[in-house]
Amino acid sequence: MTTAPLPDKTAVVVMGVSGSGKTTIAGILSRRLGWPEAEADDFHPAANVAKMHAGTPLTDADRLPWLEALRDWIDAAPGSVILTCSALRRSYRDVLRQAHARVVFVHLDGDHEVIRKRITGRRGHFMPASLLDSQFATLEALQPGEDGCVVDVGGRPDVIADQAMHELQLGG
């Protein structure tokens, strides 16, 4: 993956399938860097949440307004930010990259069964474990030319955050 010198405004998008640890890692990065964070899940329209809760995968048409809202949030932020977002396909990441910032991705990658166990163990989330297979099927790894890194989720969260910060040259 590529990295570039840090411009005035950076958006770190912590990406991966549901249950990969996006919220945890984003929280650590936000605290360490002092940058505000947002959960992409909070930007979903009610219709998307209802579909996912019913076990129906979202279509690209469902996702586009959501991705545009995330891009607009990055643009509206006065400085650098952290965002959790599945960003499963390159085309979704391309929408986020339209923001007026350096948009970098931390792809949290891990074993299918480890992530399935995490999902089945959590409470109060609208994303059922039954949709995990469709997320893995949709997932496109970061490609050459995409600014970002891939980090295995098998380690401790602080070590995962350390690796991401080092690979993306964040925080000195």
N, C-alpha and C positions, 0 to 999 in steps of 0.2 A: 504494500500500500504506500501511498505517497504522504509526505508531510511537507508543510510549507511554513515559513516564518509566521509567527502569530500577528495578524493584523489587529486593528483597534477593537474589532468586535468578532467574537467567536461563538458559535452555537455547537455545543457537544451534544450529539444525539446518541443516547444509549439505546441500542437496538437489539432485537432478538425476538424469539417466539415468547408467548405468554409463559410465565414461570421461570424465565432464564435469569431473573434477578435485576431487571432494569431499575426498578424503584429503589432497591437497596444500594446499587452502585451509583445511581444518579444522586442519591442523598449524600453519599460519602464525597463524591466529586464536588457537589454544591458546597458542602461544609469546608472542604479543603481549599477550594478556589475562591470562596466568598461570592459565588454567582447564584442568582435566583434559578429555581428549577420549576418545571411544569410537567405534569403527567398528561400525556397525549390522550389517555382514556377520558380525562375530564372534558375534552373538546368534542367527543362523539355526540352527534345529535341523538335524541331519544329513540328514533327509529332504528339507528344502528345498534344501540344497546339492547333494544328489544329483540332484534334479529339474533344477536350473539347469545343472549340469555336463552333463546329458544333453540339454540344449537345450529343456527343457520349461518354458514360462512358469509362474510361480506363480499360484495362484488367490487370491482374497480370503480364503478359508478357510485357506489355507497361511500367509498373511501376518498374520492377526489375532493369533495367539499371539506372534509375533515382535514386532509393534508394541506389544503389551501389555508385553512384556519390556523394550522400550526405554523406554516410559513409566515403568515401575517403576524402571528404572535412574536416570532423571532424578529421580524422587521420592526415591530412596535417597541420592543425592548430597548431601553436606552444604552445597554451595554451587553456584555457577554452573558450567555445563559446555558443552562443544562436542560435537556428535554428528553423524556423517555418516549419512545415510539417504536413500535414493532418494525417499521420500515423494511418490510420483508422483500420487496422487489426493488430493483434498481430504479424503475420508473417512479416508484413512490419516493425514493431518496432524491431523484431528480427534481421533484416538486419542492422538496425542502431546500435543496441547493439553490433554488431561485431566490432565496432570501438574500438580503444585502449584508452578508456576513461570511466569514469563513465557516462553513458547515462541515464538521468532521463527525465520523461515526465510530462508536465503540460497539462492535458486534459481539455480544455475549453468546458464545457457542458452547453447546454441551450435549451430553448423552441424552438421547430421547427418553429413556426410562427414568433417569435422574430427574429430568424436568417434569415428566408426568407425575412422579411422586410429589414434587413440590406443589403442583397445581391441585392435586386431589387433597392435599393437606391444608390448603388455605381456605379461609372463610370470608364470605361477604363480597366475593368478586364475581362479576357478571360473566366472565369467560369460563365456560365449562371445559373440563378436560377432554370432552369428546371432540372439540375443535382443534386440539393440538396437532392431530395428524394432518389436517388441512393446512395449518400454519407451516409445518415442516415441508409439506409438498409445495407450498407457495414460495418458501424462502429461497432467495438468490443471494449467494455469498457476495461480499464486497469484491469488486472486480478491479483489475489494473486501472489506474487513473482515478479511482475513488479515494478521497482523503479519509483515512481511518485505519483502524486496526481490529484484529480478531483476538479475543481473549477467551480462554477456556473458563467455564464457570465452576470447575471442580475444586478450585482453591477457596481460601478464605476471602470474604468480601474486601478487606483492606488490601490484600495482596493483588486482587483483581484490579482494584482502583489504582494501586501503585503502578502496575504494568501498563494500564491504559494511559496514565499521566506521562509515564516515561516514553512510551511509543509515540504519543502525540505531541511531545515536548510542551506539556502544560505545566505551569506553576514553577518553572525554573529548573 
